[in-house]
Amino acid sequence: MSKIIIQPKNPLDIIPEEAEELAKAIRVSYPKYKVQVKINGYKGYAVTLYQVITIAVLGAATEEIIKQIVKVSVDWARERFKQKRSARTTSITIYGPKGEVLKSLVVKNATDEPEDTTKKAIETEEIAKKYRKAPFWKTTYRGIKRRVSKLWLRKD
């Protein structure tokens, strides 16, 4: 079964109940997908002008599915503006199964069209990949493997 994970970057901006509303709307559109909200807490200082939410589509990410998720997400963000739950701009980024940015947009208010920031998000992600640390187990295993292979290949 394919899965969709919704994750607010700062749970103080977008509380779990609000993220769950988005999850319910996506579940209605795609009942075959398992949709879950993942709350990790925020890291860093959380000083951003945007309220950031990421959506990861783990499975078949067709053009139709992405368009529908974008539509549902934009409607959800606009509804938050209308209900005065948010006065800040909302940034929505949709990731594919391999961690690639499929779509990124910014919803500034309840009436304007969302701004497509996909190209900028892809460029930013490419830069971030260069500086992102590899998982501890991966670097440790790779290092041990190199050392062992050098010992075996060494001719004394």
N, C-alpha and C positions, 0 to 999 in steps of 0.2 A: 504494500500500500504506500502510495506517495504521501509525502508529508510537507506541510507548510508551517514554518516557525515564525512567529511574530515576536520581536524583541524591542521594547523601548530602551533607548540607551541610558536614559535617566528616569527611573521609576518615580521620581518626585515631580517630573514634568507631566508624563503620561502615566497615570496610575494603572495598576493591573486591571481594574474594573473597566477602564476605558479601552485598554488593549483587548480585553475580552469581548467588548462590543464589536470591534473590528473582526475578531476571530469568528464571532457568530455570523456576521454578514458574509464572510468568505465561505463558511460552512454551508450556508444556504445556497450559494452559487456552485460550490463544488463539494457535494456530500461524500464523494469517493475519497477525497483527501482528508488525512488526519491533520487538523489544524490545532496548534497549541501555542500558548503564550509562555514565553521564557523570560523570567525576571532574574537577572544576575546582580542587581545593584549597580551603581555607577562607579567608574574608576576615574581617577583624576579629580579635577576641580569642577567639572560640569559648567564651565563658563562658555556658553554658546548662545547666539541670538536665536537659534532654531530649537524647536522641540524635535528630536530625532527619533525615528522609528525605522527599524529594518525588518524586511520580510524575506525569508529564505525559502525558495521553492526547491525542495529536495525530491526530485523525480522528473517526470516529463514536463518541461517548461515550454509549452508551445506558445506561439504568438497570441492565440485566442485566450489562453489562460492568463498571460501577462496583462493583456488589455483589460480583461475583466477584473483582475486584482487591482490594477491601477484605478479603474472606475470606482470600485467599491471603496478603496482607500481614500480617494479624493472626496467622495461623498461623505465618508466618515469624518475626515478632517474639516470639511465645510460645516457639518452638523455641530462639531465642537465649537466652531466660531459662532454659529447661530445661537447656541445655548449659553454663550458667554463663559464657557469653561476654559477657553484659551484666547489670549490676545496676541500670542506670539506665533510667528511663522512656523509651519510644520514641514520638516524634511522627511520624505519617504524614499527609501532605497530598496529595490528588489534585487536579490541575489539569486543566481542560478545554482544548480547542484554542485558545480565545481568552484563555487565562491566568486564567480565573475559577476560584475554589475550588469544586470539586464535592463534596468530602468531606474532612473532617479529623477525625482521632481520635488518642487517646493510649492506648497500651498500657502499663499500669503494672506488670503481672507476668504470670506464665504461667497464672494461673487466673481472675482477675477478667475481667469483660466490659470491652471497651474503652470509654473515655469519648468520646462524640461532641462534638467541639469545632468543628463546622462553622460555626455562627453566629458564634462569636468570631473564627474565622479570616477569615470574609468581612468582618466589621467592621474587623479589623486591616488587611486587604488594601486596603479602601477608603481608610483613613487613609494608608497607605503610598503609594498612587497619587498623592496630593496632593503628596508631598515627593520622589518618585522623579524623578531627572533623566532628561530625554529623551536619546536617543542624540546624540552629538556631530554626526553628519552631518545629523540632522533639524533641530536648532536652527540650525546654520550655514546650511543651505539656506533655511530659513524666513526668517532674517534677511537674507540676500542678496536673496531674492525681494522682500521688503518694500522694501528700499532702492532696488532697480532700478525697481519699480513707482512709487515716489514720484518718482524722477527723470523717468520718462516722463510722468507726469501733471502735473508741475510746469509752470506757464505763466510764462515769463519775459518 
